[in-house]
Amino acid sequence: MSEKILIVGAGQAGMQIAASLRDDGFAGDVTIVGEEAYDPYQRPPLSKAFLAGDMDEESLEFRNDHFYRENNITVVTGEQIQHVEFGPAGGVATGTSGATFAFDKLALTTGAAPRTLKVDGADLDGVLYLRHLDDAKNLKQRWDSVANVVVLGGGFIGLEVAAVAQKAGKNVTVVQSGPRLMARAVSSITSDFFVQAHRARGTTIHLNAQVSHLVGENGKVTAVALADGTSIPADIVMVGIGVTARGELADQLALDMEDGVIVVNEFAETSNPNVVAAGDAVLMPHPLGHEGRVRLESVQNAVDQAKVAAKTLLGQREAYSAVPWFWSDQADLKLQIAGLSSGYDQTVIRGDQSADKFSVLYYRDGALLAVDAVNDVSDYMAVRRALTARANIPAESAADSSVPLKTLITGGEAQQ
Amino acid sequence: MPHVTYISPDGTETTLDARDGDSVMETAVKNGVKGIVAECGGACSCATCHVYVEDAFVDAVGGPNDLEDDMLDGAESERLPVSRLSCQIKMNAQLDGLRVRIAPKQ
């Protein structure tokens, strides 16, 4: 009997595990089960090109039917797995329809769910979230008829939607509860730049602002009331205040978890040797060997961790060592991040913030940790290469913006 | 629909029908053509869909814009005058028959 691998979650990580299993020569059964009505598709464009109308639904798909057929990958859509267990005869997962899926090994790529707003009026019509294609379609359907867009949360998704709305000529307000934009991802240097940049393009930004409640009329949202008494007119309220890992199934299997997030080792292996996990729902050792564990909500992590997970499922263990990278397109600003800057003790700023082209390099004890690059692909690529090679770009030489960073890379295992 | 042919580093050729307006990258990825990775999904952010455009089509395809130009500088495989990121080449009737070689490392 051929071995059966079940992948729960049809996002970027789930699709990649399936594709990688075939690339790595697995000949058994591969089934992906997803709760949405769609074959695996790309989420990043939902808040960017798809919303702006520059990309259609078909373009979002990762692969076409031909690919899944050719590779003998079964994709089950519209089915949410409710229960999963290992019995004496192997694993069984049960979906909401009552369908069961037998498996020998399991991959959890369950992702994350948007954190919901908990204030009066949060259930009014026009209060929207953006995670799934259906969310994006709903937002798009309303798009042309709305004039006032209020975004709650100054993270990537919120700011991307704000930028698209601004460009479409809407009145846009961003409400951020903390003092900085994108506070988890970038330093105050980059945060402050983006505050100015969005304001310069016409978006209103409230920092350190708490939402008191939402005001509605006939069941539809009409305004956001802040704790300081400010009232902001709203035709739609886009809530982007972070996500919660979906660890329900991991919990049923009694896997090691931390605050609801699935803990894996560098091989994407959970505490059950027959279960791997990858993507947004996962906490893993720092990929570059620094102390602590990290949770990375990104395409890069979903893809690289899925590749590691596929190898682990096949017994070809290869530790995760990829350099994290992220990007965000906001108006005409392309923010690219390589590495993880947490714990930095020194920064070097290159380029010209007033010309919307600069980069911030982060160091600890003189060693390069990360870069935030705005419209500066050269610096971004140079740092990514340096980190991949486990090399350095000394801070003192990096400070001279006239010298290309790629010429300053020192040491490392595989200099270009 | 315009055709595009991908030549992998081992010489294998794959010819596909492209949807008008789809990029050379998208057409490859959706059909599972090996060697075109395209992690960022076409946002010109990862330089993992590097191809070499065959000489006959270089003029029709044109050159990279500044952003792509900088990305190509950081690509894993050697950059050649005919290098492009395939996510930035949109297929249309003029490019029917396009042939690209996939860069060996992405």
Chai-1 contact restraints between the chains, C-beta under 6 A:
chainA,res_idxA,chainB,res_idxB,connection_type,confidence,min_distance_angstrom,max_distance_angstrom,comment,restraint_id
A,Q42,B,G41,contact,1.0,0.0,6.0,A-B,restraint_1
A,P44,B,G41,contact,1.0,0.0,6.0,A-B,restraint_2
A,R63,B,K30,contact,1.0,0.0,6.0,A-B,restraint_3
A,N64,B,K30,contact,1.0,0.0,6.0,A-B,restraint_4
A,F67,B,N31,contact,1.0,0.0,6.0,A-B,restraint_5
A,F67,B,G32,contact,1.0,0.0,6.0,A-B,restraint_6
A,V303,B,E39,contact,1.0,0.0,6.0,A-B,restraint_7
A,W327,B,S45,contact,1.0,0.0,6.0,A-B,restraint_8
A,V377,B,L67,contact,1.0,0.0,6.0,A-B,restraint_9
A,V377,B,D70,contact,1.0,0.0,6.0,A-B,restraint_10
A,V377,B,M71,contact,1.0,0.0,6.0,A-B,restraint_11
A,S378,B,D70,contact,1.0,0.0,6.0,A-B,restraint_12
A,M381,B,G74,contact,1.0,0.0,6.0,A-B,restraint_13
